[in-house]
């Protein structure tokens, strides 16, 4: 299962302006065309008919003008009412100020959008009236209000605190800053790569960014602290006032797209299938010298569909349906009990490239350990009560990218606790301490609580692809992405186990596992093609 975007030979960073246009999916991304380190930031461009197999095209936007000579940074695409796409992006100008620019396709009839032209009147938005020129970047996809004016948000900070600056325009060229930001927080730092979009209550469909209805809520995402946080609230398009249900950092849950390595993400509306799709940047966990040696750095997550959960309090994410076309060999298990302190191997599939879905039934919750979930950091709790630490109900889950003797292993697992109000708290962890024999790699553990009732089945899905593990707990309510660098558990030497190191037995209600094939990557004409990274 190859990564979902072309990354060889380059420093590859956050996704820019993904969109669906004339039957083709477009992913623009920031990268350095000269080395696997930061610098010379250019917009790469890849296209796909199915979000699985990709064609690498020539650069879309390069740093050639005074307003972007020091880098063409993040931005977003917007489809105008006539159907033509445009791009707003941040340029680092000749003074290293951050400014917002416009690019349009040279030939809108070309579904591949191979050539882009920068607007003659760039930059369109500049850091005036007290805006810090070093903290003014990453314009969102624009949306139209009932007055037919366009709105766009730019990430910034005021007095050191995260801010979503709001701009309006009648023609998408002349932009005026609103007196008030769309939102700000005095509990966070600078907001990078903001995203703002509607979600609909009680339906699984996505919504176009400009849609507003009585049954819709809005999501504001901001990237800070190396994580992608989001809040859900009510947006009034008449007044441009956004009121969150719970603001950033005001709940112990601190909602995030992903609680592992996942940053600077971007969503777009897929009009063909009426869904919203999320991509995130997954960074490396090894040394920069390793990046230079292998010739590439960073990759994109598998595209995820993203919807409002039926409880209305959070989002749920799930790998797009198209990923299933890569499934090959299959194994199945049903109603298999796992005694405490045991593990068994899942054979018959290629464990280094696999898609595994499993649901656990817990017959007895009475003796669960006590905890106050609002008073603990789940990441620290996952480190303290790791996969090797026996509990009562858990740890139980999967050991992926494991060597035969378990010298190397990455554990993705659950623990169930009882809280002070006689309710239960389900902790999901990804534990990397024993993921590799290598010394200079990141082996951090990650964790979060999952809003599920353990009296019902607890589900886990893990997509495993050599050095990346994307896991979805509780049907996608909690997601954790990890980078691991095994030396023993490589290729055919990688193994997959189900384990239960708690004292109470658990039952596998259902387990489905598949070997995964490789996506196809096609180079642009005249470009040398390098192998997709593992």
N, C-alpha and C positions, 0 to 999 in steps of 0.2 A: 504494500500500500504506500505509494509514493506520496510525499508531501503535496499539499494542494496548490503549490505555486513554484515557479522556477526560482531557485536560489543559488545556483552554482557560481563560484568565483567572485562573489560580491558580498559586501556588507548589506544585509537585507533587514529593513526595519519596518515601521508600522504601515498598515494598509491605508491607501488614499482612495477616495472617490470610487468605491465599487458601485456598479450599476448594471442594469439590464437594458439593452438597447437593440432594437431590431432583431430579436431572437438570439442575441449573444450576450453572455455575461462578461463583464470587464472588471479586472482587478488592476488598479494602479498601486504602486508601492514605492516607497523611498529606498534607494540603495546607492551604494558607491560603486561605480563601474570600473574602478581602478584597483581596489584592494578590499580585503575583508575586514576593514576597520572603518571607523566613522570618518566622514568627510566627503566632499564633492557630491552633495546630496542631489539626486536626480530622480525624476519619476519614471520608474520602470512600468511596463505595460504587458499584461498577459490576457488572453481571451479564451473563452470556453463555450461550448454548446451545451454542456451538461454539468458544469461545476466540478468535474472529476478529471477529465483530460484537458490539457492546456496547450495553447500555442503562445510561445514567447515572441512578442513583437519588439520593434525598435523603441527607443526611448520616446516617451510622450512629451515631457517637459524637461528642458535642460537649463542650467544656470548660465544664461548668456547676456542678460540685460542688467543695467545698473540697479534695478529694483529687485533682482534675485541672484545677483552675481556670486553671492556667498552661500547659496543653497536654495533649492526649491523644496520647501518643507511641506508639512501635512496640509491637507485640504479635503474638499468634498465635491461630489458631482451633484448637479440638479438637472432634472428634465423639465424644460420649459413647456408652457401650455401647447405650443405648436409641435412639440415632440422632440425638439433638438436639445442635446445635452450641452451644458457648460460646466466649467470647473472654476471654483474659487480656491486659491492656495496661498500659503504664506511664503513670501520671499524674504531672504536675508539680504538687505540692500548693500550698497557699497560702503555705507557707514555702519554696517552690521545692525541696523534697525530692522525690526520685524514689521512687514507691511503685507496687505492683502491684495492679491492680483487675480485677474480673470483670464481664462484661456477658453477658446472655442475650437471646435473641429474645423479643419480646412474644408472637408467635404462631408457634410452631414449625411449624404446618401450612402457613404461607405459604412457598412455595419461594423467593420473592424476599427473604425476611427483611428487610422494609423498615423495621421498627422494633425497636430494641434497648433493654433496660432494664438499668440499672446495679444491681448487688447492694447491698442495704441495709447489709451489713456491710463494705463497702469502707472502707479498703484492706485487702487480704488479707495482703500482705507489705510490711513496712516496713524501712528501713535501721537495724537495731539491732545490738548486739554488735560494734561497730567497723566496720560497713559504711559506706563513704563515701556520704552521701546524694546526691552529685553523680555517682556512678558506680555506678548500680544500676538497670538498665533492660533492656527488650526481652525479655520472657519467650518461650520457645519453645513450639511445640506440645507438649502433655503426652503422656506414654506411661504405660501400666500395666505394672507388674512382675508376676512370678508370685505375689506376695503380694496382688495386686489393689489395691495402693496406687498412686496417681498420682505421677509424677515430672515436674518441670519445671526447666529451666535458666534462670537470669537472668544477663545479662552484667554483669561487674563488674571490679574490679581489687583486688589485695592488694599493698600496698607499691609501688604503681605498675606492677604487672605484671598481664597479662591473666588473668582467672579466669572459669570457668563455675560459678557457685554452684548447688548442687543443693537443691531443696525436695521434700518428700513430703507427700501428703495422702490420707486415706481417702475424703473426701467432696467434694473439689475446692473446698472453702471454707476449711477450717482447714489451713494449711500450716506445716510445720516444717522449718527449715533443717538440712541435714546438717552434721555436724561437719567433713567433708571435702568439698571441691568435686569436681565431676565431673572437672575437669581444670584445670590452670593452667600458665603458662609464665613463666619469668624472662627470656625473650628478646623479649617483646612488651609493648606498652602495653595500655590498656583494651580489652576485647573488647566491641564493639557487635554487636547483631543476631545473636546466636549461633543456630545451627541444629544439631540432632542427630537423625540418622535412620539406619535400617538400609538396606543395599544387599546384594544377593545375588550370590554368586560363580557365574559361568558361566551366568547367565540374564539376559535383557534386560528382565524385568519389574521394576516397582517393588514396594516393600513398604510396608504400613501402618506408622506410626511405632511402634506397640506390638508389632510382630512381632519375634520372635527365633528363630533356628534355628541349627543347626550349620553351615549353609552361608552364614551371613550375616556381614557385617562392619558396622561403624558409621562414619559420617562425622560429624566435628565441624567445623563452619564457624564462623569468627569474622571480624568486620570490624574492621580496624585499618590504619593507614597508608594510608587511602583505598583499600584493596583488600580483596577477599574471599578470605581464605586458608582452606584446609581440610586436614585430616589424616584418614587412614584407620586404623582400629585394631580391637581386639577389646574388646567390652563384655560384662561379666558381670552379668546382671540380678539375680542373687542378692545380690551384694555392691556393685553400682553402681560397679564399678571399670572404668575405660576405660584401655586400654593402647595407645597409638598405635604403628603400625609404624615411622613416622618422625615425630618431633615438629615443631611449628612452627619454622621458620627453621633446621632442622638439616640440610637438604639444599640443595645449590646450586640445585635446581629450584624450591624454595619454592612448592609447588602452590597454584594459585589457580583460581577459577572462570573468570576472565577477566583478561587482562593489559592491558586498556585501561581505559575509563571504565565502571565497573560496580561498584556498591557496595550495601551494606545489603540484600542479596538474601534471598529466602525461598522455600523449597520447600513443596509439599504433595503428598499422595497422592491421585491420581485413581482412585477405586475402580471407576469405570465401565470404564476402559481399562487398569487395573492398571499404572499408570506413575507415576513421580514427576516433577513439573513444577517448573521453576525460573524465577523472575522476578527481575530485578535493576533497580535504580534507575540510570538513565543521566542524568548531570547535564549542564548547559550548559557550553559552552566559550567563550561570548562574555561581554560585560560585563553587570553587573546592570542598568544603565540600558537595555540592549537588551531584557532580560526585561520590565522595566516597560513599555517601549514596545510590545512585541508582545503583552503581557498574559498570558504563561504562561512557565513555567520548569520544565524537567525532564520526563522521560518514562520509561516502562517499556520494558525490552527485549522482544523477541519471546519468548513462552514457549518454554522448551527442555525436552525430555525429558532426564533425567540418569540414567546408569547406571554401574555399576562396569565399568571396562575389563576385557577378558579377561585382561590381565596381572596384574590384582588390585592394581596399584600406584597407579592414578589413576582419575579419573572421565572419562567422555566425555559430551559434550552435543551435542544436535542440535535444530534448530528442529522444533517439533511438526508432525506430518503435516498437520494442518488448514491450515497456511499455504499448502499447494500449491493449495488451491481458489482462491487469488487469482491464479494463473498465467494469463497470456493468450497473447500472441504468443510463439513459440518459435523459437530458432535452434540449430543443431547443427553441430559440427565433429568430425572424427575424423582421427587420424594425420597431423597437420599439423606439420611441422618448423618451428622458429623459430631462425634463425641468430643468433649472438651480435651484440649491438648493434642489434637491430631490434625494431620494434613494429608491430602492425597492429590496425585497429579492428574491433570486433564490431558489426555493424549489424543492423537489422531488429527491434530491441527498444528500449523506452524506457529509456535508461540511467540516468535519475534515479530510477526505481522498478523495480528489477530483482532477480532471483534468478539467480545464476550459479554453476554447478558445473563445475569443471575438474580434470582429473588430468594430471600431467606425468610423462613417462618420461625418465630421464637415461641416455643410452647409455654415457657414459664418466665414471667417477669418479676415475680414477687421479691426476689432477693437482689434486685439491681442495686448497685452502689449509689450512694447519695451524692448530689452535687447541686450547686447554685449556678446554673449556666450563665446568669447575668453578671456573675462576679469573676469569671475565669476567661482567659484568652484561649480559644480552642486550638490555636497553633501551638502554644506552649504546652497545653494539655496533651496534644498528640505526641509531642516530644517526650514528655514525662511518662505518659502511659502509652508507650510505643507498641509495635507489633510483637515485641519479645516480652512485654510485661503482661503477665496473666491477670485477668480480671474475672468478673462473674459472668456478665453477658457480653462477651467479646474480650479481646479483639477477634472478629471473624470477617472473612472476605477473601480477597485474591492475593496471591503472591505472583507477580508478573516479572518477566525478564529475569528469571531465577536460574542459577546454575544447578546442576544435578544434585550437588551436595548442599545446596542452599547457602554456600559461602557468599554468593551475591544474590540479592533479591530486593525487589521493590514491593512493599506491601500497601495495598489499598483496602481499607477495612472500616468496620463500624464498631462502636461500643454503645451500649444502652445504659443510661443512668436514670435514677429517679430524682426528681427535683423536690424542693421543699413543699410544693403545693400538691403533692401526690400525682403530678403529671410526669411524663417521661421525656428525657432529652436524648436525642440520637446524635452521636458525634461521628463524623466521617473524617478519615485521615488518609494522607498519602505519606508514607514513611520511607525516606531515601537513605538513611544512615548506612545501610549495608548494600546499597545499590551498585557499588563499584569498588574494586580493589585499588583504583587510581586514587592518589592522594589529593591532587589539586583540581578537584571538581566540587561543585556545589551539591551538598547532600542534605539540604534543609528538608525539614518535614513541614507539611501543610495540613490545615484542618479547619473545619467549620461544622456548625450544627445544621441538621437537616430537619425541616419542618414536616415530619411524617409521624404517624401513629404506629409505634412498634407492635401494637396488638394485631396490626395487619402486616402483610409482607413488606420487607424492606428490599428495594431493588438497587442494583448496581450495574452499570454498563461501562466497560473500559475498552478504549481503542488503543491498541499497542502497535507502535511502529518504530522498532529498533532503538531510538533514543528519546522517544516522546511517548507519554502515556496521558491520554485525556479520559477522565473518569466523570461519570454523571450519576449522582446519587438521588434516590427518591424520585425517579422519573425526570431528572434534570433540574430539580430544585436547588441542588448544590453541585457545583462543578469544580474539579481540581485538575490542573494540568501540570505535569512534571517533566523535566528533562533528566535523563539518566544516561550514564556512560559505562556500561558493563564491559569488562574485559573477558570474562569467562562465558557469560550468558549471551552469546552472539550467534546469530544465524540459527543453524540447526542445533546448536548447543544451548539454546534458550528453552526454558521449561515454564510451565504454567501450573499453579497449584491453587486449590481451595483449602482454607485452613480455619480452624477454630481453636484459639488458645484461651478461651474462657473456661470456667468450670462447668457451666451449663451447656447442654447439647443444643444445637440448632439444626434445622432441616433445610436442605435445598429444595424449594418447591419446584423450581424450573431452572435449568441452565442450558443456554444455547451458545455455542462457540463456533466461529468460522475462521479458517485461514483466509487471508486477504491477498488479492492480487495487487499488481502495481498499476497505478494510473499511467497514462501516456503523456509524455511531454515532448512537444515538437518545437524545434528552434526556429527563430525567424530566418528568412532567407539570408545566407551569407554568414550567419553566426555559427561559431563552433558550439557544439552541444556537449555539455559535461554530464556525467551521471547524476541522477537525483540523489541527494544525500540520504544516508541512513542514520 
